[in-house]
Amino acid sequence: MIEGSRKQRAAMTQDETTYDGPRTSRRTLLGYLVAAPTLSVAVSLGLEQRAAAKVITPPGVADIMDLSDAQLLAVAPTANLISLDLREDGTVHFALPRMEVGQGITTSTAMIIADELDIGLDKIEITLADARPELLMNQLTGGSNTTMTTYLPIRTAAAIARRRLLDAASTMLGGDVPLAALKTVDGKVLAPNGVEISYGELAASASVDETVEVEAQLKEPAEFTVIGTPRNRIDARAAVTGRKQFTMDMDVPGALPTMLCRPPTLNGKVDSVRNRAAVLDMPGVTHVAEIPTGVAVRAETFGQCIDAIRALDVTWGPGPVDGLSDADILERVRRAEIPLAVPRVRCWPRTVETNSTFWVGSRSALEANCAIVNYARGRGTVCSAFGGPLVAKGGICQILLYGWRRGWTTQ
């Protein structure tokens, strides 16, 4: 992780002369002006554009490939599928294909856009993107990868937008003002004669009818005024005043609370529900159904769901680790561990060898995870926060297939 942190810092300062690692030429950063009513920009960061790494002798494993490298390579093929949009009211919208769970990535993303586009944080709207199968690994939240993997694509999109706004402003001014004489400041283009044109005024004229590939000219780190400075979280006030909306706050007509009764052992299965009819007769209960991970109960209120869950009499089948203790599982892990072959080097005065056990802690939410599902006639929408939405989609499909085979009906 120390090596990963070093590479993350290097990736964010690769324009500085102190960086001695792989470089990406500022002229090889390409993007697209996307055909749209107002200015819309996408990026292109193909693998073939990567510069070769400087040869280090002898290389360590982390110098060749580590976790951060794998994450950067995984998102590169679909980097061109994320886009930044400028609206006619002068605001910028970016749909972030990651999950914000308090780590502050909506704020850091807004800061990147603000610096490269020369626009205030208050004029940037960061939303969380819907799950998109075509994004593949470019929507995975984990491994502290968000800023590291989106930093360059987002900067590229913002830089292309800024250049396009300058072009549009030059045209609006009659084409007599050279681009070098124009400046972008706080969501406006400034001309030498004092004329100011807001980004909103340029949003439509800066748009294109056909998608075209263009080059991006990124700012030098010395020009940054937002990145690297203390900023308030853009969602902090809403969070502490109760105005921030979460999944559980959504009001969906016809949706009723549903809770799960899970097996007492890992991946145990339902053999039978012995009092299904009695539970269905309880106040407010509308459905009792077996699913692969337990028994689902739907009722008119969460309190009625809880009462029904507690009243269920379920016969559970065994899971794969029934009867095993923590010590048994730890011993299995030790037996499966591949020995680390460390060569003996005579010049080393002393070698220290030890084994450590890291007990993984649960990063549990303060309240239960939740989702809202609307499924009917073979199609459905799921609203929730997923670190890996494609994995979640696969699990949902499995449950629906499980229910279809058992004659479930949707209401």
C-alpha positions in Angstrom: 0.0 0.0 0.0 3.0 2.3 0.5 4.0 1.8 -3.1 0.4 2.3 -4.2 0.2 5.6 -2.4 3.5 6.8 -4.0 2.1 6.0 -7.5 -1.1 7.8 -6.7 0.8 10.9 -5.8 2.9 10.5 -8.9 -0.1 10.1 -11.2 -1.5 13.4 -9.9 1.7 15.4 -10.4 3.0 13.9 -13.6 3.5 17.3 -15.2 5.9 18.4 -12.5 9.7 18.2 -13.2 10.3 16.2 -10.0 8.3 13.2 -11.3 10.7 10.6 -12.7 8.2 7.9 -13.7 6.1 7.2 -16.8 4.8 10.2 -18.5 1.8 10.9 -20.8 2.4 13.7 -23.3 0.0 16.5 -22.9 -0.5 16.4 -26.6 -1.6 12.7 -26.6 -4.6 13.4 -24.4 -7.6 13.2 -26.7 -11.3 13.6 -26.2 -14.5 14.1 -28.1 -16.9 16.9 -28.6 -20.2 14.9 -28.4 -23.1 15.8 -30.6 -25.7 17.4 -28.2 -27.9 20.5 -27.9 -25.4 22.1 -25.4 -21.7 21.5 -24.9 -21.0 17.9 -24.0 -17.5 16.3 -23.8 -16.1 12.8 -23.5 -12.5 11.5 -23.2 -10.2 9.0 -24.9 -7.5 7.3 -22.9 -6.7 4.3 -25.0 -4.0 1.9 -23.7 -1.9 2.4 -26.8 -1.4 6.0 -25.7 0.5 5.1 -22.6 4.1 6.1 -22.5 6.7 3.4 -21.8 7.9 3.2 -18.2 11.5 4.1 -17.4 13.6 1.0 -16.9 14.8 0.6 -13.3 17.5 -1.9 -12.5 16.7 -4.2 -10.7 12.9 -3.7 -10.7 10.8 -4.7 -7.8 7.4 -6.3 -8.2 5.6 -3.1 -7.2 7.6 -1.1 -9.7 6.3 -3.4 -12.5 2.7 -3.9 -11.5 0.8 -3.2 -8.3 -2.9 -2.7 -7.3 -3.0 0.9 -8.5 -1.6 -0.1 -11.9 -4.2 -2.8 -12.2 -7.0 -0.3 -11.4 -5.8 2.2 -13.9 -5.6 -0.4 -16.6 -9.0 -1.7 -15.8 -10.8 1.6 -16.3 -8.8 2.9 -19.3 -10.8 1.0 -22.0 -14.1 2.6 -21.0 -12.8 6.1 -20.0 -14.3 7.5 -23.1 -17.8 6.6 -22.0 -18.0 9.1 -19.2 -18.9 12.7 -20.1 -19.2 16.2 -18.8 -22.1 18.5 -19.8 -22.4 22.3 -19.7 -26.0 23.6 -19.3 -27.4 26.9 -20.6 -27.9 28.2 -17.0 -24.1 28.1 -16.7 -23.9 25.0 -14.5 -21.8 21.9 -15.2 -23.1 18.4 -14.6 -21.0 15.3 -14.2 -22.5 11.8 -13.5 -19.8 10.1 -11.3 -19.8 6.3 -11.9 -18.8 5.5 -8.3 -20.6 5.2 -5.0 -20.4 8.1 -2.5 -20.5 6.7 1.0 -19.0 9.5 2.9 -15.5 9.4 1.5 -16.0 12.7 -0.2 -15.5 11.8 -3.8 -18.3 14.1 -5.0 -16.4 17.0 -3.5 -13.0 16.0 -4.9 -14.5 15.4 -8.4 -16.1 18.9 -8.3 -12.7 20.4 -7.3 -11.0 18.8 -10.3 -13.6 20.1 -12.7 -13.6 23.6 -11.0 -9.8 23.9 -11.4 -9.5 22.7 -15.0 -12.7 24.6 -16.3 -12.3 27.8 -14.2 -15.7 27.6 -12.6 -17.0 27.9 -9.1 -17.8 24.8 -7.0 -21.3 26.2 -6.4 -21.9 25.9 -10.2 -21.0 22.2 -10.4 -23.5 19.4 -9.9 -22.1 15.9 -9.2 -24.7 13.1 -9.3 -24.1 9.4 -9.0 -24.4 7.6 -12.3 -26.8 4.8 -13.0 -25.4 1.3 -13.5 -24.2 0.9 -17.0 -23.0 -2.5 -18.2 -20.8 -1.0 -20.9 -18.6 0.7 -18.3 -17.4 -2.6 -17.0 -14.8 -2.0 -14.3 -15.1 1.8 -14.6 -17.9 1.8 -12.0 -16.3 -0.2 -9.2 -16.0 1.6 -5.9 -13.2 0.1 -3.8 -9.5 0.1 -3.2 -9.4 3.9 -2.8 -9.4 4.1 -6.6 -11.9 6.8 -7.5 -9.8 9.9 -7.6 -6.7 8.1 -8.9 -8.6 6.5 -11.9 -10.9 9.4 -12.7 -8.4 12.3 -12.2 -7.0 12.4 -15.7 -10.2 11.6 -17.6 -12.1 14.3 -15.8 -9.4 16.8 -16.2 -9.2 16.0 -19.9 -13.0 16.5 -20.4 -12.9 19.8 -18.5 -9.9 21.0 -20.5 -11.6 20.2 -23.8 -14.7 22.1 -22.6 -12.7 25.1 -21.6 -11.0 25.2 -25.0 -14.3 24.8 -26.9 -15.8 27.7 -24.8 -12.8 29.9 -25.8 -13.4 29.0 -29.5 -17.1 29.8 -29.2 -16.4 33.1 -27.4 -13.9 34.1 -30.1 -16.5 33.5 -32.8 -19.1 35.4 -30.9 -16.8 38.3 -30.6 -16.4 38.4 -34.4 -13.3 36.3 -34.7 -11.0 39.3 -34.3 -9.8 38.4 -30.8 -7.0 35.7 -30.7 -7.6 32.8 -28.3 -4.4 33.7 -26.4 -6.0 37.1 -25.5 -9.1 35.5 -23.9 -9.2 34.3 -20.3 -11.6 32.0 -18.4 -12.5 33.1 -14.9 -15.3 32.0 -12.6 -17.6 30.6 -15.3 -17.0 33.5 -17.8 -14.8 34.2 -20.8 -13.1 37.6 -20.5 -12.0 39.6 -23.5 -9.2 42.3 -23.4 -11.7 45.1 -24.0 -13.6 44.1 -20.8 -16.4 42.1 -22.4 -17.6 39.2 -20.4 -19.5 36.2 -21.8 -20.8 33.6 -19.3 -20.5 29.9 -20.0 -24.2 29.6 -20.1 -24.4 32.0 -23.0 -21.9 29.9 -24.9 -23.3 26.5 -24.0 -25.4 26.1 -27.2 -23.0 27.8 -29.6 -20.1 25.6 -28.3 -22.0 22.4 -29.1 -21.5 20.4 -32.2 -23.8 18.5 -34.5 -21.4 15.6 -35.1 -19.1 13.9 -32.6 -15.5 14.9 -33.4 -12.1 14.0 -31.8 -10.1 16.9 -30.4 -6.9 17.4 -28.4 -6.8 18.5 -24.8 -4.3 21.0 -23.3 -4.2 20.4 -19.5 -3.2 23.1 -17.0 0.1 23.0 -15.3 -0.1 22.1 -11.6 1.3 25.5 -10.7 -1.9 27.0 -12.2 -4.2 25.1 -9.8 -6.2 27.3 -7.3 -8.6 24.6 -6.0 -6.8 21.3 -6.1 -4.6 21.0 -3.0 -6.5 23.6 -1.0 -8.9 23.0 1.9 -12.5 23.0 0.8 -15.8 22.3 2.6 -17.7 19.2 1.6 -20.3 20.1 -1.0 -22.9 17.9 0.7 -21.9 18.6 4.3 -24.7 21.1 5.2 -27.4 18.9 3.7 -26.1 15.9 5.6 -26.0 17.5 9.0 -29.4 19.3 8.5 -31.2 16.2 7.4 -31.9 17.4 3.9 -29.5 15.0 2.2 -31.6 12.3 0.4 -30.8 8.6 0.8 -32.4 5.5 -0.7 -34.6 5.0 2.3 -35.9 8.6 2.0 -37.4 8.0 -1.4 -41.2 8.0 -1.7 -42.2 5.5 -4.3 -46.0 5.0 -4.8 -47.0 1.4 -4.1 -43.7 0.3 -2.6 -44.0 -1.6 0.7 -41.3 -2.6 3.2 -39.6 -5.9 2.7 -37.2 -7.6 5.0 -35.2 -10.9 5.0 -35.0 -13.7 7.6 -31.5 -15.1 7.0 -30.0 -18.5 8.0 -28.1 -18.8 11.2 -25.0 -20.2 9.4 -23.1 -18.9 6.4 -24.9 -19.7 3.1 -27.4 -22.0 4.8 -30.5 -22.9 2.8 -34.2 -22.9 3.5 -35.6 -26.4 3.9 -39.2 -25.3 4.8 -41.3 -22.5 6.3 -43.5 -24.4 8.8 -45.8 -21.5 9.7 -46.1 -19.6 6.4 -49.9 -19.5 6.5 -49.9 -18.1 10.1 -47.4 -15.4 9.2 -49.4 -14.4 6.2 -52.4 -13.9 8.5 -50.5 -11.4 10.7 -51.5 -7.8 10.5 -50.2 -6.0 7.4 -48.2 -8.9 6.0 -48.8 -9.3 2.2 -46.1 -11.8 1.1 -43.9 -14.5 2.5 -41.4 -16.0 -0.1 -38.3 -18.2 -0.1 -35.3 -16.7 -1.9 -31.8 -18.2 -2.3 -30.5 -16.3 0.8 -33.4 -16.8 3.2 -37.1 -15.9 3.6 -38.5 -12.5 2.4 -41.4 -10.9 4.1 -43.4 -7.9 2.7 -45.7 -5.9 4.9 -47.3 -2.5 5.1 -44.9 -1.2 7.7 -41.3 -2.0 8.8 -42.7 -2.8 12.3 -45.0 -5.4 10.9 -42.1 -6.8 8.9 -40.0 -7.1 12.0 -42.9 -8.9 13.9 -43.3 -11.3 11.0 -39.6 -12.1 10.7 -39.4 -12.9 14.5 -42.5 -15.1 14.2 -41.2 -17.2 11.3 -40.5 -20.9 12.1 -37.9 -22.0 9.5 -36.2 -25.3 9.1 -32.7 -24.5 7.8 -30.4 -26.7 5.7 -26.7 -26.8 6.3 -24.2 -24.3 4.9 -20.7 -25.0 3.7 -18.9 -24.2 6.9 -21.3 -25.4 9.6 -19.4 -26.7 12.7 -16.3 -24.7 11.9 -14.9 -22.3 14.4 -12.8 -19.1 13.7 -9.7 -21.1 14.7 -10.6 -23.9 12.2 -11.0 -21.4 9.3 -7.8 -19.6 10.2 -6.0 -23.0 10.1 -7.4 -23.7 6.6 -6.1 -20.3 5.5 -2.7 -21.0 6.8 -2.6 -24.4 5.0 -3.6 -22.7 1.8 -1.0 -20.0 2.0 1.7 -20.1 -0.6 5.2 -19.9 1.1 7.1 -16.6 0.4 10.5 -17.5 -1.0 12.9 -14.8 0.2 16.5 -15.3 -1.0 19.3 -15.2 1.6 21.6 -12.3 0.9 24.9 -12.3 2.7 25.2 -8.5 2.8 22.0 -8.2 4.9 23.1 -8.1 8.5 19.9 -9.6 9.9 16.7 -11.0 8.5 13.4 -10.8 10.5 10.7 -13.3 9.6 7.3 -13.4 11.3 3.6 -14.3 10.6 0.8 -11.9 11.4 -3.0 -12.3 11.3 -5.1 -9.4 10.2 -8.6 -9.6 11.4 -10.8 -7.8 9.0 -13.2 -5.3 10.6 -16.7 -4.8 9.3 -17.4 -1.3 7.9 -21.0 -1.5 8.9 -23.4 1.2 8.1 -25.2 3.0 11.0 -28.5 1.7 9.7 -29.5 -1.3 7.6 -28.5 -1.4 3.9 -31.6 -0.9 1.8 -32.8 -0.8 -1.8 -36.1 0.0 -3.6 -37.1 -2.4 -6.3 -39.8 -1.8 -8.9 -40.3 -5.0 -11.0 -43.2 -5.8 -13.3 -43.8 -7.5 -16.7 -40.2 -8.7 -17.1 -38.5 -5.3 -16.4 -37.4 -3.7 -13.2 -35.5 -0.7 -11.6 -33.4 -1.0 -8.5 -32.5 2.1 -6.5 -29.6 1.6 -4.1 -25.9 2.2 -3.6 -23.7 -0.5 -5.0 -19.9 -0.7 -4.9 -20.1 -3.1 -7.8 -23.4 -2.6 -9.7 -22.8 -5.3 -12.3 -22.3 -7.9 -9.5 -25.6 -6.7 -7.9 -27.4 -6.9 -11.2 -26.2 -10.5 -11.6 -27.4 -11.4 -8.1 -30.8 -9.8 -8.7 -31.2 -11.7 -12.0 -30.4 -15.0 -10.1 -33.1 -14.2 -7.5 -35.7 -13.4 -10.2 -34.9 -16.6 -12.1 -35.2 -18.5 -8.8 -38.6 -17.0 -8.3 -39.8 -17.6 -11.8 -39.0 -21.3 -11.5 -41.1 -21.4 -8.4 -44.1 -19.6 -10.0 -43.7 -16.2 -8.4 -46.1 -13.5 -9.6 -45.6 -9.8 -9.6 -48.2 -7.3 -8.4 
